Amino acid sequence: MHGITRLGVAAATALAAVGAFAPSAAATAHGDNGPHRGGHHAVFVQTDNPAGNQIVAYHRADDGTLTQDGLYDTGGLGGVLDGSVADHLASQGALTYDEQHGLLYAVNAGSDTVTVFSVDGDHLDKRQVIDSGGRFPVSVAVHDDIVYVLNALDGGSVQGYTVHDGHLHKQADWNRCLGLDPNPTPQFTHTPGQVGFVSDGSQLVVTTKANGNNLDIFQLDHAGAPSDTPVVTNLPGAVPFGFVPNGRHGIFLTEAGPNTLATFTIHPDGTATQDASAATGKSATCWVVAVRDLLYTSNAGSSTLTGFRTADHGRSLTALGNTPTNPGTVDAAVSTNGHFLYVQTGVNGILDAFTVNDDGSLTPLGSQTVPDGTGGEGIVAF
């Protein structure tokens, strides 16, 4: 694909709703079963191992350093998209925390299922394995009691669920096909990248990457059911990949084609307009994480993180420089206190840790080798 290396495009598929605009882990969250302890002082990483998907749990010390604390089988299989190198799912949001219910959702791309864990500190308890409503799930989004899963193959689809008593309940009439061309190769550049809500929960956003170069916006009714078809905004050559919310009706979006971070407003009618854009100067800019007024993109083809400072409600983006990582920079997450950033690097399955400084620079804290984590995607931090 023009302007993207093979490694870079593989990495370009993960969009995460992580960081300061992503789920913040409270010490206590409330759901249908009463209080949940939720996650704290922890980082969870998904291996996406085709022989058996696992979540690796790390305890986070006060200084941000990590110690491996446990391995949890999802009860499903990881998957590998054809052509992928660093990012086997080519997506963002493969591991998602539900703060309200104290639950963690993990996709099992190789077995077309989603696993639900309850979270207690840095420990997990498997509650459920449920059908994803399509083929090859790659991303999960949650807002209040509504969850949507993005399936990547057979033209792509989204499947909606409600959350009750610590379990997902599939809504059969909340399944929508994206209608993407199922045949282009390599797969990892032509599958959808992420599903997510605008901050007020009124709209569902899907990125299509090179298979259309579109933002698909589904209107949601008060119950959470999606419109029959999405409103489509075409972004020629952009390869829209990952995003995090900006205010009530905006997103910060990575564009793997021009290797930029862009700000978009999502209007009430579902159309999207760009407000600002800034180049990383690197390759395969695919993932983004946010903390306070700072954003960091993962550039898989250049094995770097690029920092940005935003102002004026996202209408201004100022590049802060680049920080090297291990090879194949992919999905990232920021601790609840905003002091530490953790990033998966997929070529060798390494987890890199950094301190987030006040000026936006990053100081390395060390690295961990994730068991069977080569090509893995999906990370949540507390």
DODRENDO-563968 format. One record per residue (C-alpha): residue in one letter; x, y, z. Coordinates in steps of 0.25 Angstrom, whole numbers, padded with zeros to 4 digits. Layout:
N
{res: a, x: X, y: Y, z: Z}
...
***
This chain:
382
{res: m, x: 0000, y: 0000, z: 0000}
{res: h, x: 0005, y: 0014, z: -0004}
{res: g, x: 0014, y: 0020, z: 0007}
{res: i, x: 0013, y: 0009, z: 0017}
{res: t, x: 0023, y: -0002, z: 0019}
{res: r, x: 0019, y: -0017, z: 0020}
{res: l, x: 0023, y: -0017, z: 0035}
{res: g, x: 0016, y: -0003, z: 0037}
{res: v, x: 0003, y: -0007, z: 0031}
{res: a, x: 0002, y: -0019, z: 0040}
{res: a, x: 0004, y: -0010, z: 0051}
{res: a, x: -0005, y: 0000, z: 0046}
{res: t, x: -0018, y: -0007, z: 0050}
{res: a, x: -0019, y: -0006, z: 0064}
{res: l, x: -0027, y: 0006, z: 0070}
{res: a, x: -0029, y: 0007, z: 0084}
{res: a, x: -0038, y: 0014, z: 0093}
{res: v, x: -0027, y: 0014, z: 0104}
{res: g, x: -0021, y: 0025, z: 0113}
{res: a, x: -0027, y: 0037, z: 0119}
{res: f, x: -0038, y: 0037, z: 0109}
{res: a, x: -0040, y: 0022, z: 0110}
{res: p, x: -0045, y: 0014, z: 0122}
{res: s, x: -0040, y: 0019, z: 0135}
{res: a, x: -0039, y: 0008, z: 0145}
{res: a, x: -0045, y: 0012, z: 0158}
{res: a, x: -0043, y: 0005, z: 0171}
{res: t, x: -0058, y: 0003, z: 0172}
{res: a, x: -0068, y: 0002, z: 0161}
{res: h, x: -0082, y: -0002, z: 0162}
{res: g, x: -0090, y: -0012, z: 0153}
{res: d, x: -0101, y: -0022, z: 0153}
{res: n, x: -0095, y: -0030, z: 0164}
{res: g, x: -0092, y: -0018, z: 0173}
{res: p, x: -0078, y: -0013, z: 0176}
{res: h, x: -0066, y: -0018, z: 0168}
{res: r, x: -0051, y: -0016, z: 0172}
{res: g, x: -0047, y: -0014, z: 0158}
{res: g, x: -0033, y: -0012, z: 0153}
{res: h, x: -0022, y: -0005, z: 0160}
{res: h, x: -0007, y: -0005, z: 0160}
{res: a, x: -0007, y: -0015, z: 0148}
{res: v, x: -0004, y: -0016, z: 0133}
{res: f, x: -0011, y: -0027, z: 0125}
{res: v, x: -0006, y: -0031, z: 0111}
{res: q, x: -0012, y: -0041, z: 0101}
{res: t, x: -0003, y: -0051, z: 0094}
{res: d, x: -0013, y: -0054, z: 0083}
{res: n, x: -0005, y: -0068, z: 0082}
{res: p, x: -0012, y: -0077, z: 0071}
{res: a, x: -0009, y: -0089, z: 0080}
{res: g, x: -0017, y: -0083, z: 0092}
{res: n, x: -0020, y: -0069, z: 0095}
{res: q, x: -0015, y: -0063, z: 0108}
{res: i, x: -0015, y: -0051, z: 0116}
{res: v, x: -0002, y: -0048, z: 0123}
{res: a, x: -0004, y: -0040, z: 0136}
{res: y, x: 0007, y: -0031, z: 0142}
{res: h, x: 0007, y: -0024, z: 0155}
{res: r, x: 0011, y: -0009, z: 0154}
{res: a, x: 0020, y: -0004, z: 0165}
{res: d, x: 0019, y: 0011, z: 0170}
{res: d, x: 0031, y: 0014, z: 0161}
{res: g, x: 0024, y: 0008, z: 0149}
{res: t, x: 0033, y: -0004, z: 0147}
{res: l, x: 0026, y: -0017, z: 0145}
{res: t, x: 0026, y: -0031, z: 0150}
{res: q, x: 0019, y: -0043, z: 0143}
{res: d, x: 0008, y: -0048, z: 0153}
{res: g, x: 0000, y: -0058, z: 0145}
{res: l, x: -0005, y: -0064, z: 0132}
{res: y, x: -0020, y: -0066, z: 0129}
{res: d, x: -0025, y: -0075, z: 0118}
{res: t, x: -0036, y: -0068, z: 0110}
{res: g, x: -0042, y: -0082, z: 0106}
{res: g, x: -0041, y: -0077, z: 0091}
{res: l, x: -0030, y: -0077, z: 0080}
{res: g, x: -0022, y: -0065, z: 0075}
{res: g, x: -0022, y: -0062, z: 0060}
{res: v, x: -0012, y: -0057, z: 0050}
{res: l, x: -0017, y: -0048, z: 0038}
{res: d, x: -0009, y: -0051, z: 0025}
{res: g, x: 0002, y: -0042, z: 0023}
{res: s, x: 0003, y: -0037, z: 0037}
{res: v, x: 0017, y: -0037, z: 0044}
{res: a, x: 0016, y: -0028, z: 0057}
{res: d, x: 0001, y: -0028, z: 0058}
{res: h, x: -0006, y: -0041, z: 0056}
{res: l, x: -0020, y: -0034, z: 0058}
{res: a, x: -0016, y: -0021, z: 0051}
{res: s, x: -0026, y: -0014, z: 0060}
{res: q, x: -0027, y: -0005, z: 0073}
{res: g, x: -0036, y: -0009, z: 0085}
{res: a, x: -0034, y: -0024, z: 0085}
{res: l, x: -0034, y: -0024, z: 0100}
{res: t, x: -0044, y: -0014, z: 0106}
{res: y, x: -0047, y: -0011, z: 0121}
{res: d, x: -0061, y: -0008, z: 0125}
{res: e, x: -0060, y: 0001, z: 0137}
{res: q, x: -0074, y: 0001, z: 0141}
{res: h, x: -0076, y: -0014, z: 0143}
{res: g, x: -0061, y: -0017, z: 0146}
{res: l, x: -0060, y: -0026, z: 0134}
{res: l, x: -0049, y: -0029, z: 0124}
{res: y, x: -0053, y: -0033, z: 0109}
{res: a, x: -0043, y: -0041, z: 0101}
{res: v, x: -0045, y: -0045, z: 0086}
{res: n, x: -0041, y: -0059, z: 0082}
{res: a, x: -0039, y: -0056, z: 0067}
{res: g, x: -0036, y: -0071, z: 0063}
{res: s, x: -0049, y: -0076, z: 0070}
{res: d, x: -0059, y: -0065, z: 0067}
{res: t, x: -0062, y: -0063, z: 0082}
{res: v, x: -0060, y: -0052, z: 0093}
{res: t, x: -0056, y: -0055, z: 0107}
{res: v, x: -0061, y: -0048, z: 0119}
{res: f, x: -0052, y: -0047, z: 0131}
{res: s, x: -0056, y: -0040, z: 0145}
{res: v, x: -0044, y: -0032, z: 0150}
{res: d, x: -0039, y: -0031, z: 0164}
{res: g, x: -0026, y: -0023, z: 0165}
{res: d, x: -0016, y: -0030, z: 0156}
{res: h, x: -0024, y: -0043, z: 0156}
{res: l, x: -0034, y: -0048, z: 0147}
{res: d, x: -0046, y: -0058, z: 0148}
{res: k, x: -0052, y: -0064, z: 0135}
{res: r, x: -0067, y: -0062, z: 0135}
{res: q, x: -0071, y: -0065, z: 0120}
{res: v, x: -0067, y: -0069, z: 0106}
{res: i, x: -0078, y: -0064, z: 0096}
{res: d, x: -0079, y: -0064, z: 0081}
{res: s, x: -0074, y: -0051, z: 0074}
{res: g, x: -0086, y: -0051, z: 0064}
{res: g, x: -0076, y: -0052, z: 0052}
{res: r, x: -0062, y: -0056, z: 0047}
{res: f, x: -0049, y: -0052, z: 0053}
{res: p, x: -0053, y: -0042, z: 0064}
{res: v, x: -0042, y: -0031, z: 0066}
{res: s, x: -0047, y: -0020, z: 0075}
{res: v, x: -0057, y: -0017, z: 0086}
{res: a, x: -0064, y: -0004, z: 0091}
{res: v, x: -0072, y: -0002, z: 0103}
{res: h, x: -0081, y: 0010, z: 0108}
{res: d, x: -0090, y: 0008, z: 0120}
{res: d, x: -0097, y: -0005, z: 0118}
{res: i, x: -0095, y: -0006, z: 0103}
{res: v, x: -0083, y: -0014, z: 0097}
{res: y, x: -0080, y: -0015, z: 0082}
{res: v, x: -0070, y: -0025, z: 0076}
{res: l, x: -0064, y: -0023, z: 0062}
{res: n, x: -0062, y: -0035, z: 0053}
{res: a, x: -0051, y: -0033, z: 0042}
{res: l, x: -0054, y: -0044, z: 0032}
{res: d, x: -0065, y: -0047, z: 0022}
{res: g, x: -0066, y: -0033, z: 0019}
{res: g, x: -0066, y: -0028, z: 0033}
{res: s, x: -0078, y: -0027, z: 0043}
{res: v, x: -0081, y: -0021, z: 0057}
{res: q, x: -0089, y: -0029, z: 0067}
{res: g, x: -0096, y: -0022, z: 0079}
{res: y, x: -0098, y: -0028, z: 0094}
{res: t, x: -0104, y: -0023, z: 0107}
{res: v, x: -0097, y: -0025, z: 0120}
{res: h, x: -0104, y: -0032, z: 0132}
{res: d, x: -0099, y: -0039, z: 0144}
{res: g, x: -0085, y: -0039, z: 0139}
{res: h, x: -0088, y: -0046, z: 0126}
{res: l, x: -0090, y: -0041, z: 0112}
{res: h, x: -0104, y: -0044, z: 0105}
{res: k, x: -0104, y: -0044, z: 0090}
{res: q, x: -0115, y: -0036, z: 0083}
{res: a, x: -0118, y: -0043, z: 0071}
{res: d, x: -0124, y: -0031, z: 0063}
{res: w, x: -0111, y: -0022, z: 0067}
{res: n, x: -0103, y: -0029, z: 0056}
{res: r, x: -0099, y: -0020, z: 0044}
{res: c, x: -0090, y: -0024, z: 0032}
{res: l, x: -0080, y: -0014, z: 0028}
{res: g, x: -0080, y: -0018, z: 0013}
{res: l, x: -0065, y: -0018, z: 0011}
{res: d, x: -0059, y: -0025, z: -0001}
{res: p, x: -0055, y: -0038, z: 0006}
{res: n, x: -0044, y: -0042, z: -0005}
{res: p, x: -0033, y: -0031, z: -0005}
{res: t, x: -0019, y: -0036, z: 0000}
{res: p, x: -0012, y: -0035, z: 0009}
{res: q, x: -0023, y: -0037, z: 0019}
{res: f, x: -0016, y: -0028, z: 0030}
{res: t, x: -0017, y: -0016, z: 0021}
{res: h, x: -0031, y: -0018, z: 0017}
{res: t, x: -0039, y: -0022, z: 0029}
{res: p, x: -0046, y: -0012, z: 0038}
{res: g, x: -0037, y: -0006, z: 0049}
{res: q, x: -0045, y: -0002, z: 0061}
{res: v, x: -0059, y: 0000, z: 0067}
{res: g, x: -0062, y: 0011, z: 0078}
{res: f, x: -0073, y: 0020, z: 0083}
{res: v, x: -0073, y: 0035, z: 0083}
{res: s, x: -0072, y: 0040, z: 0097}
{res: d, x: -0087, y: 0042, z: 0100}
{res: g, x: -0090, y: 0028, z: 0094}
{res: s, x: -0099, y: 0033, z: 0083}
{res: q, x: -0091, y: 0028, z: 0071}
{res: l, x: -0082, y: 0016, z: 0068}
{res: v, x: -0070, y: 0019, z: 0060}
{res: v, x: -0063, y: 0008, z: 0051}
{res: t, x: -0050, y: 0010, z: 0043}
{res: t, x: -0048, y: 0002, z: 0030}
{res: k, x: -0033, y: 0004, z: 0027}
{res: a, x: -0029, y: 0002, z: 0012}
{res: n, x: -0043, y: -0005, z: 0009}
{res: g, x: -0050, y: 0008, z: 0006}
{res: n, x: -0042, y: 0018, z: 0014}
{res: n, x: -0055, y: 0021, z: 0022}
{res: l, x: -0060, y: 0025, z: 0035}
{res: d, x: -0074, y: 0018, z: 0037}
{res: i, x: -0083, y: 0024, z: 0047}
{res: f, x: -0095, y: 0017, z: 0052}
{res: q, x: -0106, y: 0025, z: 0060}
{res: l, x: -0110, y: 0018, z: 0072}
{res: d, x: -0124, y: 0019, z: 0078}
{res: h, x: -0127, y: 0020, z: 0093}
{res: a, x: -0126, y: 0005, z: 0095}
{res: g, x: -0113, y: 0004, z: 0088}
{res: a, x: -0118, y: -0002, z: 0075}
{res: p, x: -0110, y: 0003, z: 0062}
{res: s, x: -0116, y: 0009, z: 0050}
{res: d, x: -0118, y: 0000, z: 0038}
{res: t, x: -0107, y: 0006, z: 0031}
{res: p, x: -0095, y: 0015, z: 0034}
{res: v, x: -0092, y: 0029, z: 0030}
{res: v, x: -0079, y: 0028, z: 0022}
{res: t, x: -0069, y: 0039, z: 0021}
{res: n, x: -0058, y: 0035, z: 0011}
{res: l, x: -0044, y: 0039, z: 0014}
{res: p, x: -0036, y: 0036, z: 0001}
{res: g, x: -0022, y: 0030, z: 0003}
{res: a, x: -0023, y: 0032, z: 0018}
{res: v, x: -0024, y: 0018, z: 0023}
{res: p, x: -0031, y: 0022, z: 0036}
{res: f, x: -0027, y: 0012, z: 0047}
{res: g, x: -0028, y: 0015, z: 0062}
{res: f, x: -0035, y: 0026, z: 0070}
{res: v, x: -0038, y: 0031, z: 0084}
{res: p, x: -0049, y: 0041, z: 0087}
{res: n, x: -0047, y: 0056, z: 0087}
{res: g, x: -0059, y: 0063, z: 0095}
{res: r, x: -0073, y: 0058, z: 0094}
{res: h, x: -0073, y: 0057, z: 0078}
{res: g, x: -0059, y: 0057, z: 0073}
{res: i, x: -0048, y: 0047, z: 0071}
{res: f, x: -0033, y: 0047, z: 0070}
{res: l, x: -0030, y: 0038, z: 0058}
{res: t, x: -0017, y: 0031, z: 0053}
{res: e, x: -0016, y: 0031, z: 0038}
{res: a, x: -0006, y: 0021, z: 0033}
{res: g, x: -0005, y: 0026, z: 0018}
{res: p, x: 0001, y: 0039, z: 0021}
{res: n, x: 0006, y: 0035, z: 0035}
{res: t, x: -0002, y: 0046, z: 0042}
{res: l, x: -0010, y: 0049, z: 0054}
{res: a, x: -0023, y: 0056, z: 0051}
{res: t, x: -0035, y: 0062, z: 0059}
{res: f, x: -0049, y: 0060, z: 0054}
{res: t, x: -0062, y: 0065, z: 0059}
{res: i, x: -0074, y: 0055, z: 0057}
{res: h, x: -0086, y: 0063, z: 0054}
{res: p, x: -0100, y: 0059, z: 0059}
{res: d, x: -0104, y: 0054, z: 0045}
{res: g, x: -0092, y: 0045, z: 0045}
{res: t, x: -0083, y: 0052, z: 0036}
{res: a, x: -0069, y: 0055, z: 0040}
{res: t, x: -0060, y: 0067, z: 0037}
{res: q, x: -0045, y: 0069, z: 0040}
{res: d, x: -0041, y: 0080, z: 0049}
{res: a, x: -0026, y: 0078, z: 0050}
{res: s, x: -0014, y: 0069, z: 0045}
{res: a, x: 0000, y: 0067, z: 0049}
{res: a, x: 0011, y: 0058, z: 0042}
{res: t, x: 0019, y: 0048, z: 0051}
{res: g, x: 0030, y: 0047, z: 0040}
{res: k, x: 0031, y: 0032, z: 0043}
{res: s, x: 0024, y: 0020, z: 0036}
{res: a, x: 0012, y: 0012, z: 0039}
{res: t, x: 0006, y: 0022, z: 0049}
{res: c, x: -0006, y: 0013, z: 0054}
{res: w, x: -0009, y: 0013, z: 0069}
{res: v, x: -0011, y: 0025, z: 0078}
{res: v, x: -0013, y: 0027, z: 0093}
{res: a, x: -0016, y: 0039, z: 0101}
{res: v, x: -0013, y: 0045, z: 0115}
{res: r, x: -0017, y: 0059, z: 0119}
{res: d, x: -0014, y: 0068, z: 0107}
{res: l, x: -0003, y: 0058, z: 0102}
{res: l, x: -0005, y: 0048, z: 0091}
{res: y, x: 0005, y: 0037, z: 0086}
{res: t, x: 0005, y: 0030, z: 0073}
{res: s, x: 0011, y: 0016, z: 0071}
{res: n, x: 0019, y: 0016, z: 0058}
{res: a, x: 0021, y: 0001, z: 0055}
{res: g, x: 0030, y: 0003, z: 0043}
{res: s, x: 0039, y: 0012, z: 0050}
{res: s, x: 0039, y: 0006, z: 0064}
{res: t, x: 0036, y: 0019, z: 0070}
{res: l, x: 0026, y: 0026, z: 0078}
{res: t, x: 0022, y: 0041, z: 0074}
{res: g, x: 0017, y: 0050, z: 0085}
{res: f, x: 0007, y: 0062, z: 0082}
{res: r, x: 0002, y: 0073, z: 0091}
{res: t, x: -0013, y: 0077, z: 0088}
{res: a, x: -0020, y: 0090, z: 0090}
{res: d, x: -0032, y: 0098, z: 0086}
{res: h, x: -0041, y: 0086, z: 0088}
{res: g, x: -0033, y: 0078, z: 0078}
{res: r, x: -0032, y: 0088, z: 0067}
{res: s, x: -0017, y: 0090, z: 0070}
{res: l, x: -0006, y: 0078, z: 0070}
{res: t, x: 0008, y: 0081, z: 0073}
{res: a, x: 0018, y: 0070, z: 0071}
{res: l, x: 0028, y: 0067, z: 0083}
{res: g, x: 0038, y: 0058, z: 0077}
{res: n, x: 0040, y: 0043, z: 0075}
{res: t, x: 0044, y: 0032, z: 0085}
{res: p, x: 0050, y: 0019, z: 0081}
{res: t, x: 0044, y: 0005, z: 0085}
{res: n, x: 0047, y: -0009, z: 0082}
{res: p, x: 0044, y: -0014, z: 0068}
{res: g, x: 0029, y: -0013, z: 0063}
{res: t, x: 0022, y: -0002, z: 0072}
{res: v, x: 0008, y: -0006, z: 0073}
{res: d, x: -0003, y: -0004, z: 0084}
{res: a, x: -0001, y: 0004, z: 0096}
{res: a, x: -0008, y: 0008, z: 0109}
{res: v, x: -0006, y: 0018, z: 0120}
{res: s, x: -0007, y: 0016, z: 0135}
{res: t, x: -0019, y: 0022, z: 0143}
{res: n, x: -0010, y: 0032, z: 0149}
{res: g, x: -0005, y: 0037, z: 0136}
{res: h, x: 0010, y: 0035, z: 0140}
{res: f, x: 0014, y: 0023, z: 0132}
{res: l, x: 0012, y: 0018, z: 0117}
{res: y, x: 0013, y: 0003, z: 0113}
{res: v, x: 0014, y: -0001, z: 0099}
{res: q, x: 0014, y: -0015, z: 0092}
{res: t, x: 0025, y: -0017, z: 0081}
{res: g, x: 0021, y: -0028, z: 0073}
{res: v, x: 0033, y: -0033, z: 0065}
{res: n, x: 0039, y: -0040, z: 0077}
{res: g, x: 0027, y: -0039, z: 0087}
{res: i, x: 0033, y: -0029, z: 0096}
{res: l, x: 0026, y: -0020, z: 0106}
{res: d, x: 0033, y: -0006, z: 0107}
{res: a, x: 0030, y: 0003, z: 0119}
{res: f, x: 0032, y: 0018, z: 0120}
{res: t, x: 0030, y: 0030, z: 0130}
{res: v, x: 0022, y: 0041, z: 0124}
{res: n, x: 0029, y: 0054, z: 0128}
{res: d, x: 0022, y: 0067, z: 0129}
{res: d, x: 0028, y: 0073, z: 0116}
{res: g, x: 0022, y: 0061, z: 0109}
{res: s, x: 0036, y: 0054, z: 0107}
{res: l, x: 0037, y: 0039, z: 0111}
{res: t, x: 0047, y: 0032, z: 0120}
{res: p, x: 0050, y: 0017, z: 0118}
{res: l, x: 0047, y: 0009, z: 0130}
{res: g, x: 0051, y: -0005, z: 0125}
{res: s, x: 0044, y: -0016, z: 0117}
{res: q, x: 0038, y: -0030, z: 0119}
{res: t, x: 0037, y: -0041, z: 0109}
{res: v, x: 0023, y: -0046, z: 0108}
{res: p, x: 0021, y: -0061, z: 0108}
{res: d, x: 0017, y: -0065, z: 0094}
{res: g, x: 0014, y: -0050, z: 0091}
{res: t, x: 0020, y: -0049, z: 0077}
{res: g, x: 0010, y: -0041, z: 0068}
{res: g, x: 0001, y: -0040, z: 0080}
{res: e, x: -0009, y: -0028, z: 0082}
{res: g, x: -0018, y: -0023, z: 0093}
{res: i, x: -0013, y: -0016, z: 0105}
{res: v, x: -0020, y: -0009, z: 0117}
{res: a, x: -0013, y: -0002, z: 0129}
{res: f, x: -0017, y: 0003, z: 0142}
***
